[in-house]
Amino acid sequence: MSCASFFLDKQKIALFYKYYLLGDLSWLESAKSQAQTEKQKAKIAWFLSCCEKEKYLITQIESKLKEGWNFSRLLPLEKAVLIYATYEILFTEEIFIPAFINQIIDFSKRYLEEGKYKYINKVLDLIYKSKQ
């Protein structure tokens, strides 16, 4: 498998952050109508594809969380990061996963509370290993 350059997409994380922050998809119709470029429309389509797989993604994440923890206990941005990264790891073929996980960790160090990147790294590493 050849691995193309793959860069973390903050806008995709932002879509899930908004979803988990608001707790519903009431904002999605507005986002669809405001999407003017093909790139913006593709991100909305990507988001909808992720939403269809959300229960599966959450199951994958929860199976890797520390005992006694579940997805609902996580903060909205933590959920968004994990859902985005898990989807990309499991469903994007042209990706060099170790480099992608490093990008996620750098993002987590910058935007999450201190130390949260460690469990993000652990969960994603376990998901990656289970894929191999």
N, CA, C and O atoms as a MOPAC input file, in Angstrom:
PM7 MOZYME 1SCF
protein

 N      0.84700 1    -1.18600 1     0.00000 1
 C      0.00000 1     0.00000 1     0.00000 1
 C      0.88200 1     1.23500 1     0.00000 1
 O      1.78000 1     1.34900 1     0.83500 1
 N      0.64900 1     2.15100 1    -0.90900 1
 C      1.38700 1     3.40700 1    -0.88600 1
 C      0.64700 1     4.38000 1     0.01800 1
 O     -0.58300 1     4.41700 1     0.05100 1
 N      1.41400 1     5.15300 1     0.73900 1
 C      0.81700 1     6.08500 1     1.68600 1
 C      1.02900 1     7.50600 1     1.19700 1
 O      2.16200 1     7.98100 1     1.12300 1
 N     -0.04000 1     8.17100 1     0.87000 1
 C      0.03600 1     9.55400 1     0.43000 1
 C      0.21700 1    10.45800 1     1.64300 1
 O     -0.05100 1    10.07200 1     2.78000 1
 N      0.67900 1    11.66700 1     1.36600 1
 C      0.75400 1    12.64500 1     2.44900 1
 C     -0.65900 1    12.88200 1     2.96000 1
 O     -1.59600 1    13.04700 1     2.17800 1
 N     -0.79500 1    12.89700 1     4.24000 1
 C     -2.11100 1    13.08600 1     4.83300 1
 C     -1.95000 1    14.05400 1     5.98700 1
 O     -1.13000 1    13.84000 1     6.87900 1
 N     -2.72200 1    15.10500 1     5.96700 1
 C     -2.60400 1    16.11400 1     6.99800 1
 C     -3.90100 1    16.21100 1     7.78600 1
 O     -5.00000 1    16.11100 1     7.24100 1
 N     -3.73600 1    16.40400 1     9.05100 1
 C     -4.86400 1    16.59100 1     9.95100 1
 C     -5.75100 1    17.72000 1     9.42300 1
 O     -5.25000 1    18.75500 1     8.98400 1
 N     -7.04300 1    17.52200 1     9.46500 1
 C     -7.99800 1    18.50700 1     8.96100 1
 C     -8.78700 1    19.08100 1    10.14000 1
 O     -9.72500 1    18.45700 1    10.63700 1
 N     -8.39700 1    20.26500 1    10.57100 1
 C     -9.04400 1    20.89800 1    11.72500 1
 C    -10.51800 1    21.19800 1    11.46600 1
 O    -11.32200 1    21.20300 1    12.39800 1
 N    -10.87400 1    21.44600 1    10.21200 1
 C    -12.27500 1    21.73100 1     9.90100 1
 C    -13.15700 1    20.50700 1    10.12500 1
 O    -14.30900 1    20.64000 1    10.53800 1
 N    -12.63000 1    19.33200 1     9.85600 1
 C    -13.39600 1    18.11000 1    10.12200 1
 C    -13.56400 1    17.90300 1    11.62400 1
 O    -14.63100 1    17.49400 1    12.08300 1
 N    -12.52000 1    18.18400 1    12.38200 1
 C    -12.62600 1    18.10500 1    13.84500 1
 C    -13.66600 1    19.11200 1    14.32100 1
 O    -14.46700 1    18.81000 1    15.20500 1
 N    -13.65400 1    20.31200 1    13.73600 1
 C    -14.59400 1    21.36800 1    14.13800 1
 C    -16.04800 1    20.95400 1    13.90600 1
 O    -16.92200 1    21.30300 1    14.70000 1
 N    -16.31500 1    20.21600 1    12.83200 1
 C    -17.68400 1    19.74500 1    12.58700 1
 C    -18.15800 1    18.84200 1    13.72000 1
 O    -19.27900 1    18.98200 1    14.21000 1
 N    -17.30200 1    17.92000 1    14.12800 1
 C    -17.69400 1    17.03600 1    15.23000 1
 C    -17.71000 1    17.76800 1    16.56400 1
 O    -18.53000 1    17.45400 1    17.42700 1
 N    -16.82600 1    18.72900 1    16.74700 1
 C    -16.83500 1    19.51400 1    17.98700 1
 C    -18.17800 1    20.23500 1    18.12500 1
 O    -18.78600 1    20.23000 1    19.19500 1
 N    -18.62700 1    20.84700 1    17.04600 1
 C    -19.91300 1    21.54500 1    17.07000 1
 C    -21.04600 1    20.56800 1    17.38800 1
 O    -21.93700 1    20.87100 1    18.18200 1
 N    -20.99900 1    19.40800 1    16.76700 1
 C    -22.01200 1    18.37400 1    16.99300 1
 C    -22.04600 1    17.95000 1    18.46200 1
 O    -23.12200 1    17.87700 1    19.05500 1
 N    -20.89400 1    17.67300 1    19.05100 1
 C    -20.85800 1    17.22300 1    20.44300 1
 C    -21.10600 1    18.36600 1    21.42100 1
 O    -21.61400 1    18.13800 1    22.51900 1
 N    -20.76000 1    19.57200 1    21.04600 1
 C    -21.00300 1    20.72200 1    21.91000 1
 C    -22.49900 1    21.04500 1    21.98000 1
 O    -23.03900 1    21.29300 1    23.05800 1
 N    -23.15600 1    21.03800 1    20.82100 1
 C    -24.58200 1    21.36800 1    20.77000 1
 C    -25.47700 1    20.17800 1    21.08800 1
 O    -26.60800 1    20.35000 1    21.54500 1
 N    -24.97400 1    18.97900 1    20.84800 1
 C    -25.74100 1    17.78400 1    21.18000 1
 C    -26.76200 1    17.36200 1    20.14100 1
 O    -27.54000 1    16.43900 1    20.38100 1
 N    -26.77400 1    18.02200 1    18.99200 1
 C    -27.69400 1    17.63300 1    17.92300 1
 C    -27.16400 1    18.12600 1    16.57700 1
 O    -26.08900 1    18.72000 1    16.49000 1
 N    -27.94000 1    17.86700 1    15.54400 1
 C    -27.53700 1    18.25100 1    14.18500 1
 C    -28.37500 1    19.40100 1    13.62800 1
 O    -28.46400 1    19.56400 1    12.41100 1
 N    -28.99000 1    20.19900 1    14.50200 1
 C    -29.86100 1    21.28000 1    14.04300 1
 C    -29.12300 1    22.29500 1    13.16600 1
 O    -29.75200 1    22.95100 1    12.33500 1
 N    -27.85900 1    22.43400 1    13.32300 1
 C    -27.03500 1    23.39200 1    12.58000 1
 C    -26.62400 1    22.88200 1    11.19600 1
 O    -26.12300 1    23.65800 1    10.38200 1
 N    -26.82700 1    21.60100 1    10.91900 1
 C    -26.28900 1    20.98700 1     9.70500 1
 C    -26.91700 1    21.53100 1     8.42100 1
 O    -26.20800 1    21.73400 1     7.43600 1
 N    -28.22000 1    21.77000 1     8.41200 1
 C    -28.86500 1    22.30100 1     7.20300 1
 C    -28.26600 1    23.64600 1     6.82000 1
 O    -28.03100 1    23.91900 1     5.64300 1
 N    -28.02400 1    24.47300 1     7.81200 1
 C    -27.39700 1    25.76600 1     7.55100 1
 C    -25.98900 1    25.58800 1     6.99500 1
 O    -25.59500 1    26.28700 1     6.06100 1
 N    -25.23500 1    24.65800 1     7.56300 1
 C    -23.87500 1    24.38800 1     7.08400 1
 C    -23.90300 1    23.88500 1     5.64300 1
 O    -23.05800 1    24.27000 1     4.83500 1
 N    -24.87400 1    23.02400 1     5.31800 1
 C    -24.99400 1    22.51500 1     3.94300 1
 C    -25.25900 1    23.65400 1     2.96300 1
 O    -24.64300 1    23.72400 1     1.90000 1
 N    -26.18200 1    24.54600 1     3.32900 1
 C    -26.53800 1    25.63800 1     2.41500 1
 C    -25.41000 1    26.66000 1     2.28400 1
 O    -25.31300 1    27.34100 1     1.26300 1
 N    -24.56300 1    26.77500 1     3.29800 1
 C    -23.44400 1    27.71700 1     3.23900 1
 C    -22.21700 1    27.13400 1     2.54000 1
 O    -21.30900 1    27.87800 1     2.17200 1
 N    -22.17900 1    25.83900 1     2.35500 1
 C    -21.04200 1    25.19900 1     1.68300 1
 C    -21.08200 1    25.56000 1     0.20100 1
 O    -21.98800 1    25.14800 1    -0.52200 1
 N    -20.09600 1    26.33000 1    -0.24100 1
 C    -20.10100 1    26.81100 1    -1.61800 1
 C    -19.10100 1    26.08500 1    -2.50400 1
 O    -19.36700 1    25.88300 1    -3.68900 1
 N    -17.97600 1    25.69600 1    -1.96600 1
 C    -16.95600 1    25.04300 1    -2.78500 1
 C    -17.12500 1    23.53000 1    -2.71800 1
 O    -17.77400 1    22.99700 1    -1.81800 1
 N    -16.52900 1    22.86000 1    -3.68400 1
 C    -16.56200 1    21.39100 1    -3.68400 1
 C    -15.87300 1    20.83700 1    -2.44000 1
 O    -16.29300 1    19.81900 1    -1.89000 1
 N    -14.82300 1    21.50900 1    -2.00700 1
 C    -14.09000 1    21.06800 1    -0.81300 1
 C    -14.98800 1    21.14000 1     0.43000 1
 O    -14.99900 1    20.22000 1     1.24700 1
 N    -15.73400 1    22.23000 1     0.56400 1
 C    -16.64900 1    22.37800 1     1.70000 1
 C    -17.76000 1    21.32900 1     1.64000 1
 O    -18.12500 1    20.74300 1     2.66000 1
 N    -18.28700 1    21.10100 1     0.45500 1
 C    -19.34200 1    20.09600 1     0.28700 1
 C    -18.81300 1    18.69900 1     0.59900 1
 O    -19.52100 1    17.87600 1     1.17900 1
 N    -17.56800 1    18.43700 1     0.21000 1
 C    -16.95000 1    17.13200 1     0.49100 1
 C    -16.77900 1    16.91900 1     1.99400 1
 O    -16.92000 1    15.79700 1     2.47900 1
 N    -16.47800 1    17.97800 1     2.72600 1
 C    -16.32300 1    17.84800 1     4.18200 1
 C    -17.66000 1    17.54800 1     4.85500 1
 O    -17.72200 1    16.77500 1     5.81100 1
 N    -18.71600 1    18.15500 1     4.35600 1
 C    -20.05500 1    17.85300 1     4.88800 1
 C    -20.40400 1    16.39500 1     4.58100 1
 O    -20.93600 1    15.69200 1     5.44000 1
 N    -20.11000 1    15.93800 1     3.36300 1
 C    -20.37400 1    14.53600 1     2.99300 1
 C    -19.54700 1    13.59600 1     3.86600 1
 O    -20.04400 1    12.55800 1     4.30300 1
 N    -18.29700 1    13.95100 1     4.12000 1
 C    -17.43200 1    13.15700 1     5.00600 1
 C    -18.05500 1    13.08000 1     6.39900 1
 O    -18.12000 1    12.00700 1     6.99800 1
 N    -18.50900 1    14.22300 1     6.90900 1
 C    -19.11900 1    14.27400 1     8.23800 1
 C    -20.34100 1    13.35600 1     8.30900 1
 O    -20.51300 1    12.62100 1     9.28100 1
 N    -21.17800 1    13.39900 1     7.28900 1
 C    -22.37100 1    12.54400 1     7.26800 1
 C    -21.99200 1    11.06700 1     7.22300 1
 O    -22.65000 1    10.23500 1     7.84900 1
 N    -20.94000 1    10.74300 1     6.48900 1
 C    -20.44800 1     9.36100 1     6.45200 1
 C    -19.98100 1     8.92100 1     7.84000 1
 O    -20.24600 1     7.79800 1     8.26800 1
 N    -19.29200 1     9.80800 1     8.52400 1
 C    -18.85000 1     9.50200 1     9.89700 1
 C    -20.04000 1     9.30700 1    10.82400 1
 O    -20.04900 1     8.39900 1    11.65500 1
 N    -21.04400 1    10.16400 1    10.67500 1
 C    -22.23200 1    10.05400 1    11.52900 1
 C    -22.90700 1     8.69800 1    11.35400 1
 O    -23.41800 1     8.12700 1    12.31800 1
 N    -22.91100 1     8.17900 1    10.12200 1
 C    -23.49800 1     6.86200 1     9.87200 1
 C    -22.73600 1     5.76300 1    10.60600 1
 O    -23.30800 1     4.73000 1    10.95400 1
 N    -21.45900 1     5.98400 1    10.83800 1
 C    -20.60800 1     4.98500 1    11.49800 1
 C    -20.32400 1     5.33700 1    12.96200 1
 O    -19.50700 1     4.68400 1    13.61200 1
 N    -20.98900 1     6.35500 1    13.46800 1
 C    -20.67500 1     6.86600 1    14.80600 1
 C    -20.76400 1     5.79200 1    15.89100 1
 O    -19.86000 1     5.68800 1    16.72000 1
 N    -21.81400 1     5.00600 1    15.90600 1
 C    -21.95100 1     3.97600 1    16.95200 1
 C    -20.79000 1     2.99100 1    16.89500 1
 O    -20.23800 1     2.61600 1    17.93000 1
 N    -20.42200 1     2.57600 1    15.69200 1
 C    -19.28000 1     1.66600 1    15.53200 1
 C    -17.99100 1     2.32800 1    16.02700 1
 O    -17.20300 1     1.70300 1    16.73600 1
 N    -17.77900 1     3.59000 1    15.65300 1
 C    -16.57100 1     4.31000 1    16.07200 1
 C    -16.51300 1     4.44700 1    17.59300 1
 O    -15.45900 1     4.25600 1    18.20000 1
 N    -17.64000 1     4.77700 1    18.19500 1
 C    -17.69000 1     4.90900 1    19.65500 1
 C    -17.38200 1     3.57200 1    20.31600 1
 O    -16.66000 1     3.52700 1    21.31200 1
 N    -17.91900 1     2.48800 1    19.77600 1
 C    -17.62600 1     1.15400 1    20.31600 1
 C    -16.13500 1     0.86500 1    20.25700 1
 O    -15.55700 1     0.34300 1    21.21000 1
 N    -15.51500 1     1.20600 1    19.13400 1
 C    -14.06900 1     0.99900 1    18.99300 1
 C    -13.29700 1     1.81800 1    20.02300 1
 O    -12.35300 1     1.31900 1    20.63600 1
 N    -13.69500 1     3.06000 1    20.21100 1
 C    -13.02000 1     3.94500 1    21.17100 1
 C    -13.22900 1     3.44000 1    22.59500 1
 O    -12.27500 1     3.33400 1    23.36500 1
 N    -14.47700 1     3.12900 1    22.94300 1
 C    -14.76400 1     2.68700 1    24.31500 1
 C    -14.02900 1     1.40400 1    24.67600 1
 O    -13.65200 1     1.20700 1    25.83100 1
 N    -13.82500 1     0.53900 1    23.70200 1
 C    -13.11400 1    -0.71100 1    23.99300 1
 C    -11.64700 1    -0.46700 1    24.33700 1
 O    -10.97300 1    -1.35000 1    24.86700 1
 N    -11.15600 1     0.73500 1    24.03500 1
 C     -9.75100 1     1.06500 1    24.31000 1
 C     -9.58800 1     2.03200 1    25.48700 1
 O     -8.46500 1     2.30000 1    25.91200 1
 N    -10.68500 1     2.54900 1    26.00900 1
 C    -10.61500 1     3.46400 1    27.15300 1
 C    -10.31100 1     2.69600 1    28.43400 1
 O    -10.55000 1     1.49200 1    28.53000 1
 N     -9.78900 1     3.40700 1    29.39200 1
 C     -9.50600 1     2.84000 1    30.70500 1
 C    -10.79700 1     2.26600 1    31.29300 1
 O    -11.87500 1     2.83200 1    31.10800 1
 N    -10.68300 1     1.14600 1    31.99700 1
 C    -11.85600 1     0.50600 1    32.59100 1
 C    -12.61500 1     1.50800 1    33.46000 1
 O    -12.01900 1     2.26100 1    34.22900 1
 N    -13.93000 1     1.50100 1    33.32100 1
 C    -14.76900 1     2.41900 1    34.08100 1
 C    -15.06700 1     3.71300 1    33.33400 1
 O    -15.90600 1     4.50300 1    33.76800 1
 N    -14.38800 1     3.93200 1    32.22100 1
 C    -14.62000 1     5.13500 1    31.42300 1
 C    -15.48500 1     4.78300 1    30.22800 1
 O    -15.43200 1     3.66800 1    29.70900 1
 N    -16.28200 1     5.75100 1    29.80100 1
 C    -17.01800 1     5.58000 1    28.55800 1
 C    -16.99100 1     6.88900 1    27.77900 1
 O    -16.62000 1     7.93800 1    28.30500 1
 N    -17.38000 1     6.80500 1    26.55000 1
 C    -17.29800 1     7.93500 1    25.62500 1
 C    -18.05900 1     9.14800 1    26.14200 1
 O    -17.61200 1    10.28100 1    25.96300 1
 N    -19.19100 1     8.92600 1    26.77600 1
 C    -20.02500 1    10.04400 1    27.23400 1
 C    -19.34600 1    10.89500 1    28.30600 1
 O    -19.74200 1    12.04100 1    28.51600 1
 N    -18.34400 1    10.36400 1    28.97800 1
 C    -17.62800 1    11.12100 1    30.01600 1
 C    -16.60300 1    12.09800 1    29.44400 1
 O    -16.12100 1    12.98200 1    30.15200 1
 N    -16.27400 1    11.94000 1    28.17600 1
 C    -15.25800 1    12.78500 1    27.56200 1
 C    -15.82300 1    14.16300 1    27.23300 1
 O    -17.02700 1    14.32100 1    27.03300 1
 N    -14.94600 1    15.14800 1    27.17900 1
 C    -15.34000 1    16.50000 1    26.79300 1
 C    -15.59600 1    16.55300 1    25.28300 1
 O    -15.06200 1    15.73000 1    24.54000 1
 N    -16.40900 1    17.51600 1    24.82100 1
 C    -16.75200 1    17.57400 1    23.39500 1
 C    -15.54200 1    17.58400 1    22.44800 1
 O    -15.56700 1    16.89900 1    21.42600 1
 N    -14.50200 1    18.33400 1    22.75900 1
 C    -13.34700 1    18.36900 1    21.86000 1
 C    -12.58600 1    17.04600 1    21.88300 1
 O    -12.06200 1    16.62000 1    20.85400 1
 N    -12.51900 1    16.39800 1    23.03000 1
 C    -11.88100 1    15.07500 1    23.11200 1
 C    -12.65000 1    14.06800 1    22.25100 1
 O    -12.05200 1    13.27200 1    21.52700 1
 N    -13.98100 1    14.11500 1    22.34100 1
 C    -14.81500 1    13.23400 1    21.51900 1
 C    -14.56300 1    13.49500 1    20.03500 1
 O    -14.39000 1    12.56400 1    19.24900 1
 N    -14.54700 1    14.77400 1    19.66800 1
 C    -14.35800 1    15.14500 1    18.26500 1
 C    -13.02100 1    14.64600 1    17.73000 1
 O    -12.95100 1    14.11100 1    16.62400 1
 N    -11.97100 1    14.82000 1    18.50800 1
 C    -10.63500 1    14.37800 1    18.09300 1
 C    -10.61300 1    12.86500 1    17.92400 1
 O    -10.10500 1    12.35600 1    16.92500 1
 N    -11.16100 1    12.14900 1    18.89500 1
 C    -11.13500 1    10.68500 1    18.83300 1
 C    -11.99500 1    10.13000 1    17.69900 1
 O    -11.58100 1     9.19100 1    17.01800 1
 N    -13.17000 1    10.68900 1    17.48900 1
 C    -14.03100 1    10.22000 1    16.39500 1
 C    -13.35500 1    10.48100 1    15.04900 1
 O    -13.28700 1     9.59200 1    14.20000 1
 N    -12.86000 1    11.69600 1    14.85900 1
 C    -12.17700 1    12.04500 1    13.60900 1
 C    -11.00800 1    11.10400 1    13.34700 1
 O    -10.90400 1    10.51500 1    12.27100 1
 N    -10.13600 1    10.96900 1    14.33100 1
 C     -8.92900 1    10.15900 1    14.14700 1
 C     -9.26200 1     8.68200 1    13.95800 1
 O     -8.65900 1     8.01400 1    13.11900 1
 N    -10.20800 1     8.17300 1    14.72300 1
 C    -10.58300 1     6.76300 1    14.60100 1
 C    -11.15200 1     6.48000 1    13.21600 1
 O    -10.81700 1     5.46900 1    12.59800 1
 N    -12.00400 1     7.36200 1    12.73400 1
 C    -12.55400 1     7.18700 1    11.38200 1
 C    -11.43500 1     7.14800 1    10.34600 1
 O    -11.40400 1     6.26300 1     9.49100 1
 N    -10.52400 1     8.10100 1    10.42400 1
 C     -9.43700 1     8.16000 1     9.44000 1
 C     -8.54300 1     6.92200 1     9.53200 1
 O     -8.14000 1     6.37400 1     8.50500 1
 N     -8.23400 1     6.48500 1    10.73500 1
 C     -7.38300 1     5.29900 1    10.90700 1
 C     -8.05600 1     4.05600 1    10.32700 1
 O     -7.41000 1     3.25500 1     9.65100 1
 N     -9.33300 1     3.89800 1    10.58600 1
 C    -10.02600 1     2.67800 1    10.17500 1
 C    -10.50700 1     2.68000 1     8.72300 1
 O    -10.60700 1     1.61900 1     8.10800 1
 N    -10.80400 1     3.85200 1     8.17300 1
 C    -11.45900 1     3.88800 1     6.86700 1
 C    -10.70300 1     4.61800 1     5.75800 1
 O    -11.15200 1     4.60000 1     4.61200 1
 N     -9.59000 1     5.25000 1     6.05600 1
 C     -8.81200 1     5.92400 1     5.01800 1
 C     -7.62500 1     5.04900 1     4.66400 1
 O     -6.75900 1     4.79300 1     5.50100 1
 N     -7.58700 1     4.59800 1     3.43600 1
 C     -6.53200 1     3.67100 1     3.00700 1
 C     -5.19100 1     4.36300 1     2.78600 1
 O     -4.15500 1     3.84700 1     3.20600 1
 N     -5.19900 1     5.50100 1     2.14500 1
 C     -3.95600 1     6.18300 1     1.77000 1
 C     -3.47000 1     7.07900 1     2.90600 1
 O     -3.47900 1     8.30500 1     2.78900 1
 N     -3.05100 1     6.46300 1     3.99500 1
 C     -2.62900 1     7.23000 1     5.16300 1
 C     -1.47900 1     6.50100 1     5.85100 1
 O     -1.51500 1     5.28200 1     6.02100 1
 N     -0.46100 1     7.26200 1     6.24100 1
 C      0.62500 1     6.70900 1     7.04600 1
 C      0.23400 1     6.97100 1     8.49600 1
 O      0.44300 1     8.06300 1     9.02300 1
 N     -0.33000 1     5.96200 1     9.12200 1
 C     -0.99500 1     6.12900 1    10.41200 1
 C     -0.07800 1     6.66200 1    11.51400 1
 O     -0.50200 1     7.56100 1    12.24200 1
 N      1.15000 1     6.16600 1    11.68300 1
 C      1.98700 1     6.72600 1    12.75800 1
 C      2.19300 1     8.24300 1    12.63600 1
 O      2.15400 1     8.95500 1    13.64000 1
 N      2.40900 1     8.73500 1    11.41900 1
 C      2.58500 1    10.17900 1    11.22300 1
 C      1.27600 1    10.91900 1    11.51500 1
 O      1.28900 1    12.00200 1    12.10100 1
 N      0.15500 1    10.33500 1    11.10600 1
 C     -1.14800 1    10.94300 1    11.36800 1
 C     -1.41400 1    11.02500 1    12.87300 1
 O     -1.87900 1    12.05200 1    13.36800 1
 N     -1.12100 1     9.94800 1    13.59600 1
 C     -1.31700 1     9.96300 1    15.05100 1
 C     -0.44100 1    11.04400 1    15.68200 1
 O     -0.87400 1    11.71800 1    16.61700 1
 N      0.77600 1    11.21700 1    15.18800 1
 C      1.63600 1    12.29400 1    15.70400 1
 C      1.00300 1    13.66200 1    15.48400 1
 O      1.09800 1    14.53400 1    16.34800 1
 N      0.36100 1    13.85800 1    14.34100 1
 C     -0.32800 1    15.12500 1    14.08400 1
 C     -1.48100 1    15.31900 1    15.07000 1
 O     -1.69600 1    16.42200 1    15.57400 1
 N     -2.21200 1    14.25200 1    15.33700 1
 C     -3.31700 1    14.32100 1    16.30400 1
 C     -2.78200 1    14.66300 1    17.69300 1
 O     -3.38400 1    15.46400 1    18.40800 1
 N     -1.66200 1    14.06600 1    18.07500 1
 C     -1.07500 1    14.33400 1    19.39000 1
 C     -0.63500 1    15.78900 1    19.47900 1
 O     -0.87300 1    16.44200 1    20.49500 1
 N      0.00000 1    16.30500 1    18.43700 1
 C      0.39900 1    17.71900 1    18.42900 1
 C     -0.82100 1    18.62500 1    18.57100 1
 O     -0.78600 1    19.59900 1    19.32300 1
 N     -1.89500 1    18.31100 1    17.85400 1
 C     -3.14000 1    19.06800 1    17.96800 1
 C     -3.67400 1    18.99200 1    19.40000 1
 O     -4.07800 1    20.00300 1    19.97400 1
 N     -3.67000 1    17.79400 1    19.96600 1
 C     -4.18900 1    17.58300 1    21.32300 1
 C     -3.37600 1    18.35000 1    22.35600 1
 O     -3.94100 1    18.91500 1    23.29300 1
 N     -2.07300 1    18.37700 1    22.19700 1
 C     -1.21500 1    19.13700 1    23.12100 1
 C     -1.56200 1    20.61800 1    23.06900 1
 O     -1.51800 1    21.30900 1    24.08700 1
 N     -1.90500 1    21.09600 1    21.89000 1
 C     -2.18800 1    22.51800 1    21.70900 1
 C     -3.58100 1    22.90300 1    22.20300 1
 O     -3.75100 1    23.97700 1    22.78000 1
 N     -4.57900 1    22.04300 1    21.98700 1
 C     -5.96200 1    22.46000 1    22.22000 1
 C     -6.68000 1    21.78000 1    23.38900 1
 O     -7.73700 1    22.24800 1    23.81300 1
 N     -6.13300 1    20.70200 1    23.90700 1
 C     -6.77400 1    20.02500 1    25.03900 1
 C     -6.04800 1    20.36800 1    26.33300 1
 O     -4.93400 1    20.89300 1    26.31900 1
 N     -6.70000 1    20.06000 1    27.45100 1
 C     -6.08000 1    20.29100 1    28.75200 1
 C     -4.76400 1    19.53300 1    28.84200 1
 O     -4.56100 1    18.51500 1    28.18100 1
 N     -3.87900 1    20.06000 1    29.67700 1
 C     -2.55400 1    19.46800 1    29.82700 1
 C     -2.64800 1    17.98200 1    30.18100 1
 O     -3.39800 1    17.59200 1    31.07600 1
 N     -1.89100 1    17.17900 1    29.48100 1
 C     -1.83300 1    15.74800 1    29.75500 1
 C     -2.88100 1    14.91400 1    29.03900 1
 O     -2.74200 1    13.69300 1    28.97200 1
 N     -3.93300 1    15.53800 1    28.49900 1
 C     -5.00100 1    14.77400 1    27.82600 1
 C     -4.48000 1    14.06300 1    26.58100 1
 O     -5.01400 1    13.03000 1    26.17700 1
 N     -3.43700 1    14.62100 1    25.98000 1
 C     -2.88500 1    14.00600 1    24.77000 1
 C     -2.39400 1    12.58500 1    25.03500 1
 O     -2.35000 1    11.76300 1    24.12000 1
 N     -2.02500 1    12.29500 1    26.28000 1
 C     -1.48100 1    10.96700 1    26.59300 1
 C     -2.52500 1     9.87200 1    26.39300 1
 O     -2.22300 1     8.83500 1    25.80100 1
 N     -3.74600 1    10.08600 1    26.87800 1
 C     -4.74300 1     9.03300 1    26.68000 1
 C     -5.26500 1     9.03300 1    25.24900 1
 O     -5.66100 1     7.98300 1    24.74100 1
 N     -5.27400 1    10.19500 1    24.58300 1
 C     -5.62700 1    10.22200 1    23.16000 1
 C     -4.63200 1     9.34600 1    22.39500 1
 O     -5.02500 1     8.53300 1    21.55800 1
 N     -3.35400 1     9.51600 1    22.68800 1
 C     -2.29900 1     8.72600 1    22.05000 1
 C     -2.49100 1     7.23800 1    22.33100 1
 O     -2.38600 1     6.41400 1    21.42300 1
 N     -2.76900 1     6.90000 1    23.57600 1
 C     -2.94000 1     5.49500 1    23.97200 1
 C     -4.10900 1     4.85400 1    23.22200 1
 O     -3.97800 1     3.76200 1    22.66900 1
 N     -5.24200 1     5.53600 1    23.20800 1
 C     -6.43500 1     5.00700 1    22.53800 1
 C     -6.17300 1     4.82000 1    21.04300 1
 O     -6.48400 1     3.76700 1    20.48500 1
 N     -5.60700 1     5.82900 1    20.39900 1
 C     -5.36100 1     5.74000 1    18.95600 1
 C     -4.32500 1     4.68000 1    18.62400 1
 O     -4.43900 1     3.98900 1    17.61100 1
 N     -3.31800 1     4.54900 1    19.47100 1
 C     -2.30800 1     3.51000 1    19.26400 1
 C     -2.94900 1     2.12300 1    19.33900 1
 O     -2.64300 1     1.25100 1    18.52600 1
 N     -3.82800 1     1.92200 1    20.30400 1
 C     -4.51800 1     0.63100 1    20.43400 1
 C     -5.44500 1     0.35800 1    19.24700 1
 O     -5.54600 1    -0.77700 1    18.78300 1
 N     -6.11200 1     1.38900 1    18.76500 1
 C     -6.98000 1     1.23100 1    17.59300 1
 C     -6.13900 1     0.87000 1    16.37000 1
 O     -6.50900 1    -0.00900 1    15.59100 1
 N     -5.01700 1     1.54800 1    16.20800 1
 C     -4.10800 1     1.25600 1    15.09500 1
 C     -3.59500 1    -0.18000 1    15.17500 1
 O     -3.58500 1    -0.89100 1    14.17000 1
 N     -3.17200 1    -0.60900 1    16.35200 1
 C     -2.65200 1    -1.97100 1    16.51600 1
 C     -3.73200 1    -3.01600 1    16.24700 1
 O     -3.44300 1    -4.08300 1    15.70500 1
 N     -4.97000 1    -2.71400 1    16.62500 1
 C     -6.05200 1    -3.67800 1    16.38200 1
 C     -6.40500 1    -3.76100 1    14.89700 1
 O     -6.98100 1    -4.75400 1    14.45200 1
 N     -6.06400 1    -2.73200 1    14.13400 1
 C     -6.32400 1    -2.73300 1    12.69000 1
 C     -5.30500 1    -3.59500 1    11.94800 1
 O     -5.62400 1    -4.17500 1    10.91000 1
 N     -4.09700 1    -3.68000 1    12.46700 1
 C     -3.01200 1    -4.38600 1    11.76500 1
 C     -3.23600 1    -5.86400 1    11.66600 1
 O     -2.40600 1    -6.57800 1    11.10300 1

